[in-house]
Amino acid sequence: WAEGNGIPAYSDDLTLMAKAGCEVCSHTGYKGRIGIHELLIGHDDVKRAIKNKAAADEIRKIGMETGMRTLRMDGIEKVFQGQTDLDQILRVCL
């Protein structure tokens, strides 16, 4: 799912960020907040499934096929962009 959703594919030169504490962040490695977002686009197939009271798993499947981005996908993209680290994303995206 990575390449089709704007997330870079794995390569040997991929660098993942790691937190490093300092005086400014009280040695936590984090300063401020960033949002991670899940986005389900209201395509006709998704709307039809919701109207027909489809199970959540079915709606999610249709959503993924039509471009849905999950919290984890958005978080991983932000890891690749150097905005946060994988530990933090895995902590909030059970």
PDB file of N, CA, C and O in Angstrom:
ATOM      1  N   TRP A   1       0.810  -1.201   0.000  1.00  0.00           N
ATOM      2  CA  TRP A   1       0.000   0.000   0.000  1.00  0.00           C
ATOM      3  C   TRP A   1       0.848   1.257   0.000  1.00  0.00           C
ATOM      4  O   TRP A   1       0.331   2.343  -0.262  1.00  0.00           O
ATOM      5  N   ALA A   2       2.132   1.140   0.285  1.00  0.00           N
ATOM      6  CA  ALA A   2       2.981   2.325   0.444  1.00  0.00           C
ATOM      7  C   ALA A   2       3.039   3.192  -0.811  1.00  0.00           C
ATOM      8  O   ALA A   2       2.699   4.374  -0.765  1.00  0.00           O
ATOM      9  N   GLU A   3       3.467   2.613  -1.927  1.00  0.00           N
ATOM     10  CA  GLU A   3       3.690   3.418  -3.124  1.00  0.00           C
ATOM     11  C   GLU A   3       2.420   4.103  -3.612  1.00  0.00           C
ATOM     12  O   GLU A   3       2.474   5.248  -4.062  1.00  0.00           O
ATOM     13  N   GLY A   4       1.301   3.438  -3.534  1.00  0.00           N
ATOM     14  CA  GLY A   4       0.058   4.001  -4.025  1.00  0.00           C
ATOM     15  C   GLY A   4      -0.546   5.074  -3.133  1.00  0.00           C
ATOM     16  O   GLY A   4      -1.541   5.696  -3.504  1.00  0.00           O
ATOM     17  N   ASN A   5       0.044   5.299  -1.958  1.00  0.00           N
ATOM     18  CA  ASN A   5      -0.523   6.258  -1.019  1.00  0.00           C
ATOM     19  C   ASN A   5       0.456   7.361  -0.634  1.00  0.00           C
ATOM     20  O   ASN A   5       0.309   7.980   0.420  1.00  0.00           O
ATOM     21  N   GLY A   6       1.449   7.609  -1.478  1.00  0.00           N
ATOM     22  CA  GLY A   6       2.377   8.705  -1.230  1.00  0.00           C
ATOM     23  C   GLY A   6       3.458   8.402  -0.218  1.00  0.00           C
ATOM     24  O   GLY A   6       4.220   9.296   0.149  1.00  0.00           O
ATOM     25  N   ILE A   7       3.547   7.176   0.240  1.00  0.00           N
ATOM     26  CA  ILE A   7       4.579   6.799   1.195  1.00  0.00           C
ATOM     27  C   ILE A   7       5.731   6.186   0.414  1.00  0.00           C
ATOM     28  O   ILE A   7       5.519   5.293  -0.406  1.00  0.00           O
ATOM     29  N   PRO A   8       6.962   6.661   0.664  1.00  0.00           N
ATOM     30  CA  PRO A   8       8.088   6.119  -0.100  1.00  0.00           C
ATOM     31  C   PRO A   8       8.261   4.627   0.122  1.00  0.00           C
ATOM     32  O   PRO A   8       8.014   4.119   1.215  1.00  0.00           O
ATOM     33  N   ALA A   9       8.684   3.934  -0.913  1.00  0.00           N
ATOM     34  CA  ALA A   9       8.972   2.509  -0.795  1.00  0.00           C
ATOM     35  C   ALA A   9      10.281   2.324  -0.019  1.00  0.00           C
ATOM     36  O   ALA A   9      11.110   3.232   0.033  1.00  0.00           O
ATOM     37  N   TYR A  10      10.455   1.171   0.570  1.00  0.00           N
ATOM     38  CA  TYR A  10      11.687   0.882   1.296  1.00  0.00           C
ATOM     39  C   TYR A  10      12.871   0.921   0.342  1.00  0.00           C
ATOM     40  O   TYR A  10      12.790   0.454  -0.794  1.00  0.00           O
ATOM     41  N   SER A  11      13.962   1.482   0.820  1.00  0.00           N
ATOM     42  CA  SER A  11      15.221   1.443   0.082  1.00  0.00           C
ATOM     43  C   SER A  11      16.353   1.401   1.099  1.00  0.00           C
ATOM     44  O   SER A  11      16.151   1.718   2.272  1.00  0.00           O
ATOM     45  N   ASP A  12      17.549   1.007   0.650  1.00  0.00           N
ATOM     46  CA  ASP A  12      18.690   0.896   1.564  1.00  0.00           C
ATOM     47  C   ASP A  12      19.120   2.243   2.140  1.00  0.00           C
ATOM     48  O   ASP A  12      19.746   2.285   3.199  1.00  0.00           O
ATOM     49  N   ASP A  13      18.796   3.338   1.463  1.00  0.00           N
ATOM     50  CA  ASP A  13      19.193   4.653   1.974  1.00  0.00           C
ATOM     51  C   ASP A  13      18.088   5.338   2.785  1.00  0.00           C
ATOM     52  O   ASP A  13      18.192   6.527   3.083  1.00  0.00           O
ATOM     53  N   LEU A  14      17.045   4.608   3.140  1.00  0.00           N
ATOM     54  CA  LEU A  14      15.953   5.149   3.944  1.00  0.00           C
ATOM     55  C   LEU A  14      16.470   5.467   5.346  1.00  0.00           C
ATOM     56  O   LEU A  14      17.114   4.629   5.978  1.00  0.00           O
ATOM     57  N   THR A  15      16.191   6.667   5.829  1.00  0.00           N
ATOM     58  CA  THR A  15      16.605   7.083   7.164  1.00  0.00           C
ATOM     59  C   THR A  15      15.375   7.323   8.013  1.00  0.00           C
ATOM     60  O   THR A  15      14.507   8.113   7.640  1.00  0.00           O
ATOM     61  N   LEU A  16      15.288   6.656   9.143  1.00  0.00           N
ATOM     62  CA  LEU A  16      14.201   6.894  10.093  1.00  0.00           C
ATOM     63  C   LEU A  16      14.731   7.776  11.208  1.00  0.00           C
ATOM     64  O   LEU A  16      15.843   7.574  11.694  1.00  0.00           O
ATOM     65  N   MET A  17      13.936   8.750  11.610  1.00  0.00           N
ATOM     66  CA  MET A  17      14.341   9.670  12.663  1.00  0.00           C
ATOM     67  C   MET A  17      14.198   8.978  14.019  1.00  0.00           C
ATOM     68  O   MET A  17      13.342   8.113  14.207  1.00  0.00           O
ATOM     69  N   ALA A  18      15.055   9.381  14.958  1.00  0.00           N
ATOM     70  CA  ALA A  18      14.975   8.892  16.329  1.00  0.00           C
ATOM     71  C   ALA A  18      14.983  10.100  17.247  1.00  0.00           C
ATOM     72  O   ALA A  18      15.658  11.090  16.966  1.00  0.00           O
ATOM     73  N   LYS A  19      14.244  10.029  18.338  1.00  0.00           N
ATOM     74  CA  LYS A  19      14.185  11.168  19.244  1.00  0.00           C
ATOM     75  C   LYS A  19      15.511  11.333  19.968  1.00  0.00           C
ATOM     76  O   LYS A  19      16.215  10.364  20.252  1.00  0.00           O
ATOM     77  N   ALA A  20      15.830  12.583  20.257  1.00  0.00           N
ATOM     78  CA  ALA A  20      17.025  12.918  21.032  1.00  0.00           C
ATOM     79  C   ALA A  20      16.621  14.039  21.979  1.00  0.00           C
ATOM     80  O   ALA A  20      16.134  15.080  21.537  1.00  0.00           O
ATOM     81  N   GLY A  21      16.816  13.838  23.261  1.00  0.00           N
ATOM     82  CA  GLY A  21      16.389  14.821  24.245  1.00  0.00           C
ATOM     83  C   GLY A  21      17.363  15.974  24.398  1.00  0.00           C
ATOM     84  O   GLY A  21      18.544  15.861  24.071  1.00  0.00           O
ATOM     85  N   CYS A  22      16.839  17.101  24.909  1.00  0.00           N
ATOM     86  CA  CYS A  22      17.659  18.280  25.182  1.00  0.00           C
ATOM     87  C   CYS A  22      16.994  19.080  26.297  1.00  0.00           C
ATOM     88  O   CYS A  22      15.938  18.692  26.797  1.00  0.00           O
ATOM     89  N   GLU A  23      17.608  20.194  26.688  1.00  0.00           N
ATOM     90  CA  GLU A  23      17.036  21.046  27.738  1.00  0.00           C
ATOM     91  C   GLU A  23      15.677  21.626  27.330  1.00  0.00           C
ATOM     92  O   GLU A  23      14.774  21.729  28.161  1.00  0.00           O
ATOM     93  N   VAL A  24      15.527  22.003  26.062  1.00  0.00           N
ATOM     94  CA  VAL A  24      14.296  22.642  25.592  1.00  0.00           C
ATOM     95  C   VAL A  24      13.092  21.717  25.746  1.00  0.00           C
ATOM     96  O   VAL A  24      12.005  22.169  26.105  1.00  0.00           O
ATOM     97  N   CYS A  25      13.282  20.417  25.475  1.00  0.00           N
ATOM     98  CA  CYS A  25      12.155  19.481  25.527  1.00  0.00           C
ATOM     99  C   CYS A  25      12.127  18.657  26.814  1.00  0.00           C
ATOM    100  O   CYS A  25      11.403  17.666  26.903  1.00  0.00           O
ATOM    101  N   SER A  26      12.911  19.066  27.803  1.00  0.00           N
ATOM    102  CA  SER A  26      12.995  18.340  29.085  1.00  0.00           C
ATOM    103  C   SER A  26      13.425  16.889  28.874  1.00  0.00           C
ATOM    104  O   SER A  26      12.983  15.990  29.589  1.00  0.00           O
ATOM    105  N   HIS A  27      14.283  16.676  27.894  1.00  0.00           N
ATOM    106  CA  HIS A  27      14.870  15.359  27.587  1.00  0.00           C
ATOM    107  C   HIS A  27      13.843  14.313  27.151  1.00  0.00           C
ATOM    108  O   HIS A  27      14.068  13.114  27.317  1.00  0.00           O
ATOM    109  N   THR A  28      12.725  14.762  26.598  1.00  0.00           N
ATOM    110  CA  THR A  28      11.727  13.817  26.086  1.00  0.00           C
ATOM    111  C   THR A  28      11.978  13.482  24.624  1.00  0.00           C
ATOM    112  O   THR A  28      11.620  12.398  24.163  1.00  0.00           O
ATOM    113  N   GLY A  29      12.589  14.406  23.897  1.00  0.00           N
ATOM    114  CA  GLY A  29      12.801  14.211  22.465  1.00  0.00           C
ATOM    115  C   GLY A  29      11.681  14.769  21.608  1.00  0.00           C
ATOM    116  O   GLY A  29      11.709  14.641  20.384  1.00  0.00           O
ATOM    117  N   TYR A  30      10.683  15.394  22.251  1.00  0.00           N
ATOM    118  CA  TYR A  30       9.543  15.930  21.515  1.00  0.00           C
ATOM    119  C   TYR A  30       9.315  17.383  21.890  1.00  0.00           C
ATOM    120  O   TYR A  30       9.469  17.769  23.048  1.00  0.00           O
ATOM    121  N   LYS A  31       8.946  18.187  20.895  1.00  0.00           N
ATOM    122  CA  LYS A  31       8.590  19.578  21.130  1.00  0.00           C
ATOM    123  C   LYS A  31       7.355  19.886  20.292  1.00  0.00           C
ATOM    124  O   LYS A  31       7.365  19.689  19.077  1.00  0.00           O
ATOM    125  N   GLY A  32       6.314  20.358  20.922  1.00  0.00           N
ATOM    126  CA  GLY A  32       5.101  20.689  20.195  1.00  0.00           C
ATOM    127  C   GLY A  32       4.302  19.444  19.842  1.00  0.00           C
ATOM    128  O   GLY A  32       4.529  18.355  20.369  1.00  0.00           O
ATOM    129  N   ARG A  33       3.360  19.648  18.934  1.00  0.00           N
ATOM    130  CA  ARG A  33       2.474  18.558  18.514  1.00  0.00           C
ATOM    131  C   ARG A  33       2.290  18.626  17.014  1.00  0.00           C
ATOM    132  O   ARG A  33       2.385  19.694  16.410  1.00  0.00           O
ATOM    133  N   ILE A  34       2.028  17.486  16.426  1.00  0.00           N
ATOM    134  CA  ILE A  34       1.607  17.432  15.030  1.00  0.00           C
ATOM    135  C   ILE A  34       0.355  16.574  14.981  1.00  0.00           C
ATOM    136  O   ILE A  34       0.166  15.686  15.812  1.00  0.00           O
ATOM    137  N   GLY A  35      -0.472  16.836  14.034  1.00  0.00           N
ATOM    138  CA  GLY A  35      -1.682  16.037  13.880  1.00  0.00           C
ATOM    139  C   GLY A  35      -1.440  14.873  12.947  1.00  0.00           C
ATOM    140  O   GLY A  35      -0.705  14.984  11.966  1.00  0.00           O
ATOM    141  N   ILE A  36      -2.058  13.770  13.259  1.00  0.00           N
ATOM    142  CA  ILE A  36      -2.147  12.672  12.302  1.00  0.00           C
ATOM    143  C   ILE A  36      -3.635  12.479  12.041  1.00  0.00           C
ATOM    144  O   ILE A  36      -4.460  12.563  12.950  1.00  0.00           O
ATOM    145  N   HIS A  37      -3.952  12.221  10.791  1.00  0.00           N
ATOM    146  CA  HIS A  37      -5.357  12.237  10.399  1.00  0.00           C
ATOM    147  C   HIS A  37      -5.734  10.999   9.605  1.00  0.00           C
ATOM    148  O   HIS A  37      -4.945  10.481   8.813  1.00  0.00           O
ATOM    149  N   GLU A  38      -6.943  10.540   9.829  1.00  0.00           N
ATOM    150  CA  GLU A  38      -7.515   9.473   9.019  1.00  0.00           C
ATOM    151  C   GLU A  38      -8.555  10.119   8.115  1.00  0.00           C
ATOM    152  O   GLU A  38      -9.374  10.916   8.572  1.00  0.00           O
ATOM    153  N   LEU A  39      -8.521   9.778   6.853  1.00  0.00           N
ATOM    154  CA  LEU A  39      -9.415  10.415   5.898  1.00  0.00           C
ATOM    155  C   LEU A  39     -10.135   9.372   5.064  1.00  0.00           C
ATOM    156  O   LEU A  39      -9.506   8.602   4.337  1.00  0.00           O
ATOM    157  N   LEU A  40     -11.446   9.350   5.171  1.00  0.00           N
ATOM    158  CA  LEU A  40     -12.296   8.492   4.357  1.00  0.00           C
ATOM    159  C   LEU A  40     -13.043   9.388   3.387  1.00  0.00           C
ATOM    160  O   LEU A  40     -13.880  10.193   3.797  1.00  0.00           O
ATOM    161  N   ILE A  41     -12.744   9.252   2.102  1.00  0.00           N
ATOM    162  CA  ILE A  41     -13.385  10.054   1.068  1.00  0.00           C
ATOM    163  C   ILE A  41     -14.789   9.492   0.807  1.00  0.00           C
ATOM    164  O   ILE A  41     -14.973   8.278   0.728  1.00  0.00           O
ATOM    165  N   GLY A  42     -15.757  10.372   0.677  1.00  0.00           N
ATOM    166  CA  GLY A  42     -17.145   9.951   0.478  1.00  0.00           C
ATOM    167  C   GLY A  42     -17.466   9.620  -0.970  1.00  0.00           C
ATOM    168  O   GLY A  42     -18.344  10.239  -1.572  1.00  0.00           O
ATOM    169  N   HIS A  43     -16.756   8.642  -1.534  1.00  0.00           N
ATOM    170  CA  HIS A  43     -17.058   8.188  -2.895  1.00  0.00           C
ATOM    171  C   HIS A  43     -18.419   7.490  -2.916  1.00  0.00           C
ATOM    172  O   HIS A  43     -18.930   7.077  -1.876  1.00  0.00           O
ATOM    173  N   ASP A  44     -18.990   7.364  -4.094  1.00  0.00           N
ATOM    174  CA  ASP A  44     -20.315   6.747  -4.223  1.00  0.00           C
ATOM    175  C   ASP A  44     -20.365   5.349  -3.610  1.00  0.00           C
ATOM    176  O   ASP A  44     -21.342   4.997  -2.949  1.00  0.00           O
ATOM    177  N   ASP A  45     -19.309   4.545  -3.826  1.00  0.00           N
ATOM    178  CA  ASP A  45     -19.294   3.183  -3.267  1.00  0.00           C
ATOM    179  C   ASP A  45     -19.319   3.210  -1.744  1.00  0.00           C
ATOM    180  O   ASP A  45     -19.995   2.394  -1.117  1.00  0.00           O
ATOM    181  N   VAL A  46     -18.588   4.142  -1.154  1.00  0.00           N
ATOM    182  CA  VAL A  46     -18.567   4.270   0.308  1.00  0.00           C
ATOM    183  C   VAL A  46     -19.946   4.709   0.801  1.00  0.00           C
ATOM    184  O   VAL A  46     -20.471   4.146   1.762  1.00  0.00           O
ATOM    185  N   LYS A  47     -20.523   5.700   0.154  1.00  0.00           N
ATOM    186  CA  LYS A  47     -21.848   6.183   0.550  1.00  0.00           C
ATOM    187  C   LYS A  47     -22.895   5.082   0.445  1.00  0.00           C
ATOM    188  O   LYS A  47     -23.762   4.950   1.308  1.00  0.00           O
ATOM    189  N   ARG A  48     -22.804   4.299  -0.619  1.00  0.00           N
ATOM    190  CA  ARG A  48     -23.757   3.201  -0.828  1.00  0.00           C
ATOM    191  C   ARG A  48     -23.611   2.161   0.289  1.00  0.00           C
ATOM    192  O   ARG A  48     -24.606   1.662   0.815  1.00  0.00           O
ATOM    193  N   ALA A  49     -22.378   1.844   0.641  1.00  0.00           N
ATOM    194  CA  ALA A  49     -22.144   0.856   1.702  1.00  0.00           C
ATOM    195  C   ALA A  49     -22.687   1.351   3.038  1.00  0.00           C
ATOM    196  O   ALA A  49     -23.295   0.589   3.789  1.00  0.00           O
ATOM    197  N   ILE A  50     -22.468   2.622   3.326  1.00  0.00           N
ATOM    198  CA  ILE A  50     -22.983   3.187   4.574  1.00  0.00           C
ATOM    199  C   ILE A  50     -24.508   3.167   4.572  1.00  0.00           C
ATOM    200  O   ILE A  50     -25.131   2.789   5.564  1.00  0.00           O
ATOM    201  N   LYS A  51     -25.101   3.575   3.461  1.00  0.00           N
ATOM    202  CA  LYS A  51     -26.568   3.596   3.350  1.00  0.00           C
ATOM    203  C   LYS A  51     -27.156   2.202   3.519  1.00  0.00           C
ATOM    204  O   LYS A  51     -28.230   2.042   4.099  1.00  0.00           O
ATOM    205  N   ASN A  52     -26.444   1.184   3.007  1.00  0.00           N
ATOM    206  CA  ASN A  52     -26.910  -0.198   3.108  1.00  0.00           C
ATOM    207  C   ASN A  52     -26.510  -0.863   4.421  1.00  0.00           C
ATOM    208  O   ASN A  52     -26.682  -2.070   4.593  1.00  0.00           O
ATOM    209  N   LYS A  53     -25.977  -0.066   5.344  1.00  0.00           N
ATOM    210  CA  LYS A  53     -25.590  -0.543   6.681  1.00  0.00           C
ATOM    211  C   LYS A  53     -24.587  -1.696   6.622  1.00  0.00           C
ATOM    212  O   LYS A  53     -24.699  -2.680   7.353  1.00  0.00           O
ATOM    213  N   ALA A  54     -23.603  -1.546   5.730  1.00  0.00           N
ATOM    214  CA  ALA A  54     -22.536  -2.549   5.626  1.00  0.00           C
ATOM    215  C   ALA A  54     -21.718  -2.552   6.915  1.00  0.00           C
ATOM    216  O   ALA A  54     -21.680  -1.561   7.646  1.00  0.00           O
ATOM    217  N   ALA A  55     -21.074  -3.671   7.177  1.00  0.00           N
ATOM    218  CA  ALA A  55     -20.202  -3.787   8.350  1.00  0.00           C
ATOM    219  C   ALA A  55     -19.028  -2.812   8.208  1.00  0.00           C
ATOM    220  O   ALA A  55     -18.622  -2.460   7.101  1.00  0.00           O
ATOM    221  N   ALA A  56     -18.500  -2.391   9.347  1.00  0.00           N
ATOM    222  CA  ALA A  56     -17.385  -1.436   9.345  1.00  0.00           C
ATOM    223  C   ALA A  56     -16.195  -1.963   8.544  1.00  0.00           C
ATOM    224  O   ALA A  56     -15.535  -1.194   7.845  1.00  0.00           O
ATOM    225  N   ASP A  57     -15.916  -3.252   8.638  1.00  0.00           N
ATOM    226  CA  ASP A  57     -14.800  -3.835   7.878  1.00  0.00           C
ATOM    227  C   ASP A  57     -15.013  -3.695   6.376  1.00  0.00           C
ATOM    228  O   ASP A  57     -14.063  -3.444   5.634  1.00  0.00           O
ATOM    229  N   GLU A  58     -16.247  -3.854   5.928  1.00  0.00           N
ATOM    230  CA  GLU A  58     -16.551  -3.718   4.505  1.00  0.00           C
ATOM    231  C   GLU A  58     -16.400  -2.259   4.057  1.00  0.00           C
ATOM    232  O   GLU A  58     -15.866  -1.985   2.982  1.00  0.00           O
ATOM    233  N   ILE A  59     -16.873  -1.335   4.887  1.00  0.00           N
ATOM    234  CA  ILE A  59     -16.729   0.085   4.555  1.00  0.00           C
ATOM    235  C   ILE A  59     -15.253   0.457   4.502  1.00  0.00           C
ATOM    236  O   ILE A  59     -14.826   1.196   3.615  1.00  0.00           O
ATOM    237  N   ARG A  60     -14.483  -0.050   5.443  1.00  0.00           N
ATOM    238  CA  ARG A  60     -13.035   0.223   5.455  1.00  0.00           C
ATOM    239  C   ARG A  60     -12.375  -0.338   4.201  1.00  0.00           C
ATOM    240  O   ARG A  60     -11.540   0.328   3.589  1.00  0.00           O
ATOM    241  N   LYS A  61     -12.742  -1.554   3.815  1.00  0.00           N
ATOM    242  CA  LYS A  61     -12.181  -2.183   2.607  1.00  0.00           C
ATOM    243  C   LYS A  61     -12.472  -1.327   1.376  1.00  0.00           C
ATOM    244  O   LYS A  61     -11.582  -1.066   0.565  1.00  0.00           O
ATOM    245  N   ILE A  62     -13.711  -0.900   1.246  1.00  0.00           N
ATOM    246  CA  ILE A  62     -14.085  -0.053   0.112  1.00  0.00           C
ATOM    247  C   ILE A  62     -13.330   1.274   0.186  1.00  0.00           C
ATOM    248  O   ILE A  62     -12.839   1.776  -0.825  1.00  0.00           O
ATOM    249  N   GLY A  63     -13.245   1.829   1.378  1.00  0.00           N
ATOM    250  CA  GLY A  63     -12.522   3.084   1.559  1.00  0.00           C
ATOM    251  C   GLY A  63     -11.067   2.969   1.139  1.00  0.00           C
ATOM    252  O   GLY A  63     -10.543   3.854   0.463  1.00  0.00           O
ATOM    253  N   MET A  64     -10.409   1.881   1.536  1.00  0.00           N
ATOM    254  CA  MET A  64      -9.005   1.678   1.175  1.00  0.00           C
ATOM    255  C   MET A  64      -8.850   1.558  -0.341  1.00  0.00           C
ATOM    256  O   MET A  64      -7.871   2.040  -0.911  1.00  0.00           O
ATOM    257  N   GLU A  65      -9.810   0.919  -0.980  1.00  0.00           N
ATOM    258  CA  GLU A  65      -9.756   0.762  -2.439  1.00  0.00           C
ATOM    259  C   GLU A  65      -9.966   2.088  -3.163  1.00  0.00           C
ATOM    260  O   GLU A  65      -9.562   2.242  -4.315  1.00  0.00           O
ATOM    261  N   THR A  66     -10.600   3.046  -2.482  1.00  0.00           N
ATOM    262  CA  THR A  66     -10.890   4.331  -3.128  1.00  0.00           C
ATOM    263  C   THR A  66     -10.048   5.476  -2.579  1.00  0.00           C
ATOM    264  O   THR A  66     -10.385   6.644  -2.775  1.00  0.00           O
ATOM    265  N   GLY A  67      -8.946   5.149  -1.885  1.00  0.00           N
ATOM    266  CA  GLY A  67      -7.995   6.185  -1.482  1.00  0.00           C
ATOM    267  C   GLY A  67      -7.989   6.590  -0.029  1.00  0.00           C
ATOM    268  O   GLY A  67      -7.372   7.595   0.324  1.00  0.00           O
ATOM    269  N   MET A  68      -8.656   5.838   0.826  1.00  0.00           N
ATOM    270  CA  MET A  68      -8.648   6.163   2.253  1.00  0.00           C
ATOM    271  C   MET A  68      -7.225   6.108   2.800  1.00  0.00           C
ATOM    272  O   MET A  68      -6.421   5.264   2.406  1.00  0.00           O
ATOM    273  N   ARG A  69      -6.935   7.029   3.718  1.00  0.00           N
ATOM    274  CA  ARG A  69      -5.648   7.028   4.422  1.00  0.00           C
ATOM    275  C   ARG A  69      -5.931   6.801   5.902  1.00  0.00           C
ATOM    276  O   ARG A  69      -6.755   7.499   6.493  1.00  0.00           O
ATOM    277  N   THR A  70      -5.256   5.837   6.493  1.00  0.00           N
ATOM    278  CA  THR A  70      -5.461   5.536   7.905  1.00  0.00           C
ATOM    279  C   THR A  70      -4.547   6.403   8.765  1.00  0.00           C
ATOM    280  O   THR A  70      -3.612   7.028   8.266  1.00  0.00           O
ATOM    281  N   LEU A  71      -4.834   6.429  10.070  1.00  0.00           N
ATOM    282  CA  LEU A  71      -3.961   7.139  11.004  1.00  0.00           C
ATOM    283  C   LEU A  71      -2.535   6.633  10.902  1.00  0.00           C
ATOM    284  O   LEU A  71      -1.586   7.417  10.868  1.00  0.00           O
ATOM    285  N   ARG A  72      -2.393   5.330  10.855  1.00  0.00           N
ATOM    286  CA  ARG A  72      -1.047   4.750  10.798  1.00  0.00           C
ATOM    287  C   ARG A  72      -0.325   5.148   9.508  1.00  0.00           C
ATOM    288  O   ARG A  72       0.867   5.455   9.537  1.00  0.00           O
ATOM    289  N   MET A  73      -1.031   5.144   8.388  1.00  0.00           N
ATOM    290  CA  MET A  73      -0.416   5.536   7.121  1.00  0.00           C
ATOM    291  C   MET A  73       0.055   6.983   7.183  1.00  0.00           C
ATOM    292  O   MET A  73       1.169   7.289   6.757  1.00  0.00           O
ATOM    293  N   ASP A  74      -0.779   7.875   7.707  1.00  0.00           N
ATOM    294  CA  ASP A  74      -0.401   9.275   7.815  1.00  0.00           C
ATOM    295  C   ASP A  74       0.779   9.431   8.767  1.00  0.00           C
ATOM    296  O   ASP A  74       1.695  10.211   8.510  1.00  0.00           O
ATOM    297  N   GLY A  75       0.750   8.685   9.862  1.00  0.00           N
ATOM    298  CA  GLY A  75       1.856   8.744  10.817  1.00  0.00           C
ATOM    299  C   GLY A  75       3.163   8.265  10.218  1.00  0.00           C
ATOM    300  O   GLY A  75       4.202   8.895  10.413  1.00  0.00           O
ATOM    301  N   ILE A  76       3.126   7.166   9.498  1.00  0.00           N
ATOM    302  CA  ILE A  76       4.342   6.633   8.883  1.00  0.00           C
ATOM    303  C   ILE A  76       4.891   7.622   7.851  1.00  0.00           C
ATOM    304  O   ILE A  76       6.105   7.796   7.738  1.00  0.00           O
ATOM    305  N   GLU A  77       4.012   8.257   7.114  1.00  0.00           N
ATOM    306  CA  GLU A  77       4.481   9.285   6.172  1.00  0.00           C
ATOM    307  C   GLU A  77       5.194  10.407   6.920  1.00  0.00           C
ATOM    308  O   GLU A  77       6.201  10.924   6.437  1.00  0.00           O
ATOM    309  N   LYS A  78       4.688  10.792   8.091  1.00  0.00           N
ATOM    310  CA  LYS A  78       5.327  11.848   8.879  1.00  0.00           C
ATOM    311  C   LYS A  78       6.652  11.374   9.484  1.00  0.00           C
ATOM    312  O   LYS A  78       7.550  12.184   9.714  1.00  0.00           O
ATOM    313  N   VAL A  79       6.778  10.085   9.740  1.00  0.00           N
ATOM    314  CA  VAL A  79       8.071   9.535  10.158  1.00  0.00           C
ATOM    315  C   VAL A  79       9.082   9.698   9.025  1.00  0.00           C
ATOM    316  O   VAL A  79      10.205  10.145   9.254  1.00  0.00           O
ATOM    317  N   PHE A  80       8.686   9.336   7.809  1.00  0.00           N
ATOM    318  CA  PHE A  80       9.580   9.462   6.658  1.00  0.00           C
ATOM    319  C   PHE A  80       9.940  10.920   6.372  1.00  0.00           C
ATOM    320  O   PHE A  80      11.015  11.200   5.842  1.00  0.00           O
ATOM    321  N   GLN A  81       9.056  11.840   6.717  1.00  0.00           N
ATOM    322  CA  GLN A  81       9.326  13.263   6.514  1.00  0.00           C
ATOM    323  C   GLN A  81      10.172  13.855   7.634  1.00  0.00           C
ATOM    324  O   GLN A  81      10.555  15.023   7.572  1.00  0.00           O
ATOM    325  N   GLY A  82      10.468  13.051   8.665  1.00  0.00           N
ATOM    326  CA  GLY A  82      11.293  13.519   9.775  1.00  0.00           C
ATOM    327  C   GLY A  82      10.546  14.356  10.798  1.00  0.00           C
ATOM    328  O   GLY A  82      11.176  15.047  11.599  1.00  0.00           O
ATOM    329  N   GLN A  83       9.213  14.311  10.792  1.00  0.00           N
ATOM    330  CA  GLN A  83       8.429  15.105  11.729  1.00  0.00           C
ATOM    331  C   GLN A  83       8.245  14.434  13.080  1.00  0.00           C
ATOM    332  O   GLN A  83       7.964  15.107  14.072  1.00  0.00           O
ATOM    333  N   THR A  84       8.399  13.120  13.131  1.00  0.00           N
ATOM    334  CA  THR A  84       8.233  12.368  14.379  1.00  0.00           C
ATOM    335  C   THR A  84       8.983  11.055  14.231  1.00  0.00           C
ATOM    336  O   THR A  84       9.641  10.820  13.217  1.00  0.00           O
ATOM    337  N   ASP A  85       8.887  10.202  15.237  1.00  0.00           N
ATOM    338  CA  ASP A  85       9.552   8.901  15.140  1.00  0.00           C
ATOM    339  C   ASP A  85       8.529   7.764  15.215  1.00  0.00           C
ATOM    340  O   ASP A  85       7.384   7.960  15.622  1.00  0.00           O
ATOM    341  N   LEU A  86       8.968   6.591  14.815  1.00  0.00           N
ATOM    342  CA  LEU A  86       8.071   5.442  14.722  1.00  0.00           C
ATOM    343  C   LEU A  86       7.512   5.037  16.082  1.00  0.00           C
ATOM    344  O   LEU A  86       6.357   4.619  16.168  1.00  0.00           O
ATOM    345  N   ASP A  87       8.305   5.153  17.142  1.00  0.00           N
ATOM    346  CA  ASP A  87       7.807   4.796  18.478  1.00  0.00           C
ATOM    347  C   ASP A  87       6.565   5.600  18.837  1.00  0.00           C
ATOM    348  O   ASP A  87       5.603   5.054  19.378  1.00  0.00           O
ATOM    349  N   GLN A  88       6.584   6.888  18.540  1.00  0.00           N
ATOM    350  CA  GLN A  88       5.450   7.742  18.873  1.00  0.00           C
ATOM    351  C   GLN A  88       4.220   7.362  18.054  1.00  0.00           C
ATOM    352  O   GLN A  88       3.112   7.322  18.589  1.00  0.00           O
ATOM    353  N   ILE A  89       4.397   7.087  16.786  1.00  0.00           N
ATOM    354  CA  ILE A  89       3.264   6.702  15.935  1.00  0.00           C
ATOM    355  C   ILE A  89       2.674   5.376  16.394  1.00  0.00           C
ATOM    356  O   ILE A  89       1.454   5.234  16.477  1.00  0.00           O
ATOM    357  N   LEU A  90       3.523   4.412  16.691  1.00  0.00           N
ATOM    358  CA  LEU A  90       3.017   3.111  17.150  1.00  0.00           C
ATOM    359  C   LEU A  90       2.326   3.231  18.500  1.00  0.00           C
ATOM    360  O   LEU A  90       1.414   2.461  18.800  1.00  0.00           O
ATOM    361  N   ARG A  91       2.750   4.187  19.314  1.00  0.00           N
ATOM    362  CA  ARG A  91       2.120   4.397  20.629  1.00  0.00           C
ATOM    363  C   ARG A  91       0.688   4.894  20.462  1.00  0.00           C
ATOM    364  O   ARG A  91      -0.201   4.468  21.199  1.00  0.00           O
ATOM    365  N   VAL A  92       0.453   5.784  19.510  1.00  0.00           N
ATOM    366  CA  VAL A  92      -0.885   6.361  19.367  1.00  0.00           C
ATOM    367  C   VAL A  92      -1.756   5.633  18.355  1.00  0.00           C
ATOM    368  O   VAL A  92      -2.974   5.808  18.363  1.00  0.00           O
ATOM    369  N   CYS A  93      -1.172   4.828  17.490  1.00  0.00           N
ATOM    370  CA  CYS A  93      -1.941   4.074  16.493  1.00  0.00           C
ATOM    371  C   CYS A  93      -1.891   2.595  16.846  1.00  0.00           C
ATOM    372  O   CYS A  93      -1.169   1.822  16.216  1.00  0.00           O
ATOM    373  N   LEU A  94      -2.638   2.219  17.827  1.00  0.00           N
ATOM    374  CA  LEU A  94      -2.632   0.834  18.303  1.00  0.00           C
ATOM    375  C   LEU A  94      -2.834  -0.060  17.150  1.00  0.00           C
ATOM    376  O   LEU A  94      -2.865  -1.280  17.312  1.00  0.00           O
TER     377      LEU A  94
END
